[in-house]
């Protein structure tokens, strides 16, 4: 299952690799899995970082992230120059 889908974030967090807000598009839905509490989504941020998202009664939030994609320095997300 692939495509771009919006979610409602609960933390207001941003991707540490590109600085894009977790609750904003673009991101790509890779898979959705039902759980006892709701569901788990595996997505890819616009920069390519793999993200695990939990969806439950508290909303949708990124709970785990993959390593930074090649060529995306982590400092870029903080707005610093490297």
Chimera marker file (.cmm) of the C-alpha trace (Angstrom):
<marker_set name="trace">
<marker id="1" x="0.000" y="0.000" z="0.000" r="1" g="1" b="0" radius="0.5"/>
<marker id="2" x="1.592" y="3.279" z="-1.039" r="1" g="1" b="0" radius="0.5"/>
<marker id="3" x="0.594" y="6.898" z="-1.430" r="1" g="1" b="0" radius="0.5"/>
<marker id="4" x="0.526" y="10.189" z="0.418" r="1" g="1" b="0" radius="0.5"/>
<marker id="5" x="-1.850" y="10.467" z="3.358" r="1" g="1" b="0" radius="0.5"/>
<marker id="6" x="-2.252" y="13.176" z="5.990" r="1" g="1" b="0" radius="0.5"/>
<marker id="7" x="-2.152" y="12.469" z="9.725" r="1" g="1" b="0" radius="0.5"/>
<marker id="8" x="-2.776" y="14.518" z="12.819" r="1" g="1" b="0" radius="0.5"/>
<marker id="9" x="0.321" y="14.717" z="14.971" r="1" g="1" b="0" radius="0.5"/>
<marker id="10" x="0.176" y="15.140" z="18.728" r="1" g="1" b="0" radius="0.5"/>
<marker id="11" x="3.703" y="16.290" z="19.460" r="1" g="1" b="0" radius="0.5"/>
<marker id="12" x="4.401" y="19.044" z="16.940" r="1" g="1" b="0" radius="0.5"/>
<marker id="13" x="7.745" y="17.325" z="16.248" r="1" g="1" b="0" radius="0.5"/>
<marker id="14" x="9.824" y="17.665" z="13.115" r="1" g="1" b="0" radius="0.5"/>
<marker id="15" x="12.073" y="15.292" z="11.194" r="1" g="1" b="0" radius="0.5"/>
<marker id="16" x="15.597" y="15.640" z="12.644" r="1" g="1" b="0" radius="0.5"/>
<marker id="17" x="17.080" y="15.094" z="9.180" r="1" g="1" b="0" radius="0.5"/>
<marker id="18" x="15.189" y="17.581" z="7.024" r="1" g="1" b="0" radius="0.5"/>
<marker id="19" x="13.181" y="19.663" z="9.506" r="1" g="1" b="0" radius="0.5"/>
<marker id="20" x="9.813" y="18.831" z="7.917" r="1" g="1" b="0" radius="0.5"/>
<marker id="21" x="6.894" y="18.680" z="10.430" r="1" g="1" b="0" radius="0.5"/>
<marker id="22" x="5.855" y="15.108" z="11.295" r="1" g="1" b="0" radius="0.5"/>
<marker id="23" x="2.184" y="15.881" z="10.740" r="1" g="1" b="0" radius="0.5"/>
<marker id="24" x="2.618" y="17.478" z="7.289" r="1" g="1" b="0" radius="0.5"/>
<marker id="25" x="2.775" y="16.029" z="3.802" r="1" g="1" b="0" radius="0.5"/>
<marker id="26" x="4.654" y="14.928" z="1.807" r="1" g="1" b="0" radius="0.5"/>
<marker id="27" x="5.221" y="11.526" z="3.259" r="1" g="1" b="0" radius="0.5"/>
<marker id="28" x="4.610" y="8.160" z="1.696" r="1" g="1" b="0" radius="0.5"/>
<marker id="29" x="2.564" y="5.435" z="3.347" r="1" g="1" b="0" radius="0.5"/>
<marker id="30" x="4.386" y="2.120" z="2.974" r="1" g="1" b="0" radius="0.5"/>
<marker id="31" x="2.157" y="-0.149" z="5.089" r="1" g="1" b="0" radius="0.5"/>
<marker id="32" x="-0.569" y="-0.154" z="7.736" r="1" g="1" b="0" radius="0.5"/>
<marker id="33" x="-0.928" y="-2.834" z="10.448" r="1" g="1" b="0" radius="0.5"/>
<marker id="34" x="-3.769" y="-3.217" z="12.953" r="1" g="1" b="0" radius="0.5"/>
<marker id="35" x="-2.854" y="-3.462" z="16.643" r="1" g="1" b="0" radius="0.5"/>
<marker id="36" x="-4.876" y="-3.916" z="19.851" r="1" g="1" b="0" radius="0.5"/>
<marker id="37" x="-4.597" y="-0.161" z="20.534" r="1" g="1" b="0" radius="0.5"/>
<marker id="38" x="-5.158" y="1.105" z="16.963" r="1" g="1" b="0" radius="0.5"/>
<marker id="39" x="-2.633" y="0.717" z="14.162" r="1" g="1" b="0" radius="0.5"/>
<marker id="40" x="0.984" y="1.104" z="13.179" r="1" g="1" b="0" radius="0.5"/>
<marker id="41" x="1.969" y="2.910" z="9.991" r="1" g="1" b="0" radius="0.5"/>
<marker id="42" x="5.323" y="2.642" z="8.252" r="1" g="1" b="0" radius="0.5"/>
<marker id="43" x="5.970" y="5.800" z="6.252" r="1" g="1" b="0" radius="0.5"/>
<marker id="44" x="8.779" y="7.619" z="4.462" r="1" g="1" b="0" radius="0.5"/>
<marker id="45" x="9.364" y="11.314" z="5.094" r="1" g="1" b="0" radius="0.5"/>
<marker id="46" x="9.815" y="13.606" z="2.096" r="1" g="1" b="0" radius="0.5"/>
<marker id="47" x="13.586" y="13.356" z="2.686" r="1" g="1" b="0" radius="0.5"/>
<marker id="48" x="13.489" y="9.547" z="2.581" r="1" g="1" b="0" radius="0.5"/>
<marker id="49" x="13.773" y="8.750" z="6.307" r="1" g="1" b="0" radius="0.5"/>
<marker id="50" x="11.787" y="5.637" z="7.341" r="1" g="1" b="0" radius="0.5"/>
<marker id="51" x="9.287" y="6.361" z="10.143" r="1" g="1" b="0" radius="0.5"/>
<marker id="52" x="7.144" y="4.151" z="12.372" r="1" g="1" b="0" radius="0.5"/>
<marker id="53" x="3.924" y="5.903" z="13.419" r="1" g="1" b="0" radius="0.5"/>
<marker id="54" x="1.497" y="4.830" z="16.150" r="1" g="1" b="0" radius="0.5"/>
<marker id="55" x="-2.194" y="5.613" z="15.627" r="1" g="1" b="0" radius="0.5"/>
<marker id="56" x="-4.415" y="5.325" z="18.696" r="1" g="1" b="0" radius="0.5"/>
<marker id="57" x="-6.804" y="7.326" z="20.856" r="1" g="1" b="0" radius="0.5"/>
<marker id="58" x="-4.121" y="9.985" z="21.394" r="1" g="1" b="0" radius="0.5"/>
<marker id="59" x="-3.727" y="10.635" z="17.656" r="1" g="1" b="0" radius="0.5"/>
<marker id="60" x="-0.876" y="9.826" z="15.281" r="1" g="1" b="0" radius="0.5"/>
<marker id="61" x="2.766" y="10.258" z="16.224" r="1" g="1" b="0" radius="0.5"/>
<marker id="62" x="6.176" y="9.180" z="14.988" r="1" g="1" b="0" radius="0.5"/>
<marker id="63" x="7.555" y="6.658" z="17.484" r="1" g="1" b="0" radius="0.5"/>
<marker id="64" x="10.679" y="5.509" z="15.626" r="1" g="1" b="0" radius="0.5"/>
<marker id="65" x="12.841" y="6.734" z="12.744" r="1" g="1" b="0" radius="0.5"/>
<marker id="66" x="15.399" y="5.198" z="10.448" r="1" g="1" b="0" radius="0.5"/>
<marker id="67" x="18.878" y="6.585" z="9.892" r="1" g="1" b="0" radius="0.5"/>
<marker id="68" x="19.310" y="9.765" z="7.889" r="1" g="1" b="0" radius="0.5"/>
<marker id="69" x="19.226" y="9.217" z="4.151" r="1" g="1" b="0" radius="0.5"/>
<marker id="70" x="22.555" y="9.467" z="2.347" r="1" g="1" b="0" radius="0.5"/>
<marker id="71" x="23.473" y="13.074" z="1.629" r="1" g="1" b="0" radius="0.5"/>
<marker id="72" x="21.143" y="14.651" z="4.230" r="1" g="1" b="0" radius="0.5"/>
<marker id="73" x="23.293" y="16.000" z="7.082" r="1" g="1" b="0" radius="0.5"/>
<marker id="74" x="21.551" y="16.012" z="10.469" r="1" g="1" b="0" radius="0.5"/>
<marker id="75" x="22.646" y="19.623" z="11.135" r="1" g="1" b="0" radius="0.5"/>
<marker id="76" x="20.472" y="20.797" z="8.242" r="1" g="1" b="0" radius="0.5"/>
<marker id="77" x="17.342" y="20.142" z="10.292" r="1" g="1" b="0" radius="0.5"/>
<marker id="78" x="18.496" y="22.565" z="12.969" r="1" g="1" b="0" radius="0.5"/>
<marker id="79" x="18.999" y="25.330" z="10.463" r="1" g="1" b="0" radius="0.5"/>
<marker id="80" x="22.765" y="25.428" z="10.920" r="1" g="1" b="0" radius="0.5"/>
<marker id="81" x="25.312" y="25.472" z="8.160" r="1" g="1" b="0" radius="0.5"/>
<marker id="82" x="27.740" y="22.619" z="7.928" r="1" g="1" b="0" radius="0.5"/>
<link id1="1" id2="2" r="1" g="1" b="0" radius="0.2"/>
<link id1="2" id2="3" r="1" g="1" b="0" radius="0.2"/>
<link id1="3" id2="4" r="1" g="1" b="0" radius="0.2"/>
<link id1="4" id2="5" r="1" g="1" b="0" radius="0.2"/>
<link id1="5" id2="6" r="1" g="1" b="0" radius="0.2"/>
<link id1="6" id2="7" r="1" g="1" b="0" radius="0.2"/>
<link id1="7" id2="8" r="1" g="1" b="0" radius="0.2"/>
<link id1="8" id2="9" r="1" g="1" b="0" radius="0.2"/>
<link id1="9" id2="10" r="1" g="1" b="0" radius="0.2"/>
<link id1="10" id2="11" r="1" g="1" b="0" radius="0.2"/>
<link id1="11" id2="12" r="1" g="1" b="0" radius="0.2"/>
<link id1="12" id2="13" r="1" g="1" b="0" radius="0.2"/>
<link id1="13" id2="14" r="1" g="1" b="0" radius="0.2"/>
<link id1="14" id2="15" r="1" g="1" b="0" radius="0.2"/>
<link id1="15" id2="16" r="1" g="1" b="0" radius="0.2"/>
<link id1="16" id2="17" r="1" g="1" b="0" radius="0.2"/>
<link id1="17" id2="18" r="1" g="1" b="0" radius="0.2"/>
<link id1="18" id2="19" r="1" g="1" b="0" radius="0.2"/>
<link id1="19" id2="20" r="1" g="1" b="0" radius="0.2"/>
<link id1="20" id2="21" r="1" g="1" b="0" radius="0.2"/>
<link id1="21" id2="22" r="1" g="1" b="0" radius="0.2"/>
<link id1="22" id2="23" r="1" g="1" b="0" radius="0.2"/>
<link id1="23" id2="24" r="1" g="1" b="0" radius="0.2"/>
<link id1="24" id2="25" r="1" g="1" b="0" radius="0.2"/>
<link id1="25" id2="26" r="1" g="1" b="0" radius="0.2"/>
<link id1="26" id2="27" r="1" g="1" b="0" radius="0.2"/>
<link id1="27" id2="28" r="1" g="1" b="0" radius="0.2"/>
<link id1="28" id2="29" r="1" g="1" b="0" radius="0.2"/>
<link id1="29" id2="30" r="1" g="1" b="0" radius="0.2"/>
<link id1="30" id2="31" r="1" g="1" b="0" radius="0.2"/>
<link id1="31" id2="32" r="1" g="1" b="0" radius="0.2"/>
<link id1="32" id2="33" r="1" g="1" b="0" radius="0.2"/>
<link id1="33" id2="34" r="1" g="1" b="0" radius="0.2"/>
<link id1="34" id2="35" r="1" g="1" b="0" radius="0.2"/>
<link id1="35" id2="36" r="1" g="1" b="0" radius="0.2"/>
<link id1="36" id2="37" r="1" g="1" b="0" radius="0.2"/>
<link id1="37" id2="38" r="1" g="1" b="0" radius="0.2"/>
<link id1="38" id2="39" r="1" g="1" b="0" radius="0.2"/>
<link id1="39" id2="40" r="1" g="1" b="0" radius="0.2"/>
<link id1="40" id2="41" r="1" g="1" b="0" radius="0.2"/>
<link id1="41" id2="42" r="1" g="1" b="0" radius="0.2"/>
<link id1="42" id2="43" r="1" g="1" b="0" radius="0.2"/>
<link id1="43" id2="44" r="1" g="1" b="0" radius="0.2"/>
<link id1="44" id2="45" r="1" g="1" b="0" radius="0.2"/>
<link id1="45" id2="46" r="1" g="1" b="0" radius="0.2"/>
<link id1="46" id2="47" r="1" g="1" b="0" radius="0.2"/>
<link id1="47" id2="48" r="1" g="1" b="0" radius="0.2"/>
<link id1="48" id2="49" r="1" g="1" b="0" radius="0.2"/>
<link id1="49" id2="50" r="1" g="1" b="0" radius="0.2"/>
<link id1="50" id2="51" r="1" g="1" b="0" radius="0.2"/>
<link id1="51" id2="52" r="1" g="1" b="0" radius="0.2"/>
<link id1="52" id2="53" r="1" g="1" b="0" radius="0.2"/>
<link id1="53" id2="54" r="1" g="1" b="0" radius="0.2"/>
<link id1="54" id2="55" r="1" g="1" b="0" radius="0.2"/>
<link id1="55" id2="56" r="1" g="1" b="0" radius="0.2"/>
<link id1="56" id2="57" r="1" g="1" b="0" radius="0.2"/>
<link id1="57" id2="58" r="1" g="1" b="0" radius="0.2"/>
<link id1="58" id2="59" r="1" g="1" b="0" radius="0.2"/>
<link id1="59" id2="60" r="1" g="1" b="0" radius="0.2"/>
<link id1="60" id2="61" r="1" g="1" b="0" radius="0.2"/>
<link id1="61" id2="62" r="1" g="1" b="0" radius="0.2"/>
<link id1="62" id2="63" r="1" g="1" b="0" radius="0.2"/>
<link id1="63" id2="64" r="1" g="1" b="0" radius="0.2"/>
<link id1="64" id2="65" r="1" g="1" b="0" radius="0.2"/>
<link id1="65" id2="66" r="1" g="1" b="0" radius="0.2"/>
<link id1="66" id2="67" r="1" g="1" b="0" radius="0.2"/>
<link id1="67" id2="68" r="1" g="1" b="0" radius="0.2"/>
<link id1="68" id2="69" r="1" g="1" b="0" radius="0.2"/>
<link id1="69" id2="70" r="1" g="1" b="0" radius="0.2"/>
<link id1="70" id2="71" r="1" g="1" b="0" radius="0.2"/>
<link id1="71" id2="72" r="1" g="1" b="0" radius="0.2"/>
<link id1="72" id2="73" r="1" g="1" b="0" radius="0.2"/>
<link id1="73" id2="74" r="1" g="1" b="0" radius="0.2"/>
<link id1="74" id2="75" r="1" g="1" b="0" radius="0.2"/>
<link id1="75" id2="76" r="1" g="1" b="0" radius="0.2"/>
<link id1="76" id2="77" r="1" g="1" b="0" radius="0.2"/>
<link id1="77" id2="78" r="1" g="1" b="0" radius="0.2"/>
<link id1="78" id2="79" r="1" g="1" b="0" radius="0.2"/>
<link id1="79" id2="80" r="1" g="1" b="0" radius="0.2"/>
<link id1="80" id2="81" r="1" g="1" b="0" radius="0.2"/>
<link id1="81" id2="82" r="1" g="1" b="0" radius="0.2"/>
</marker_set>
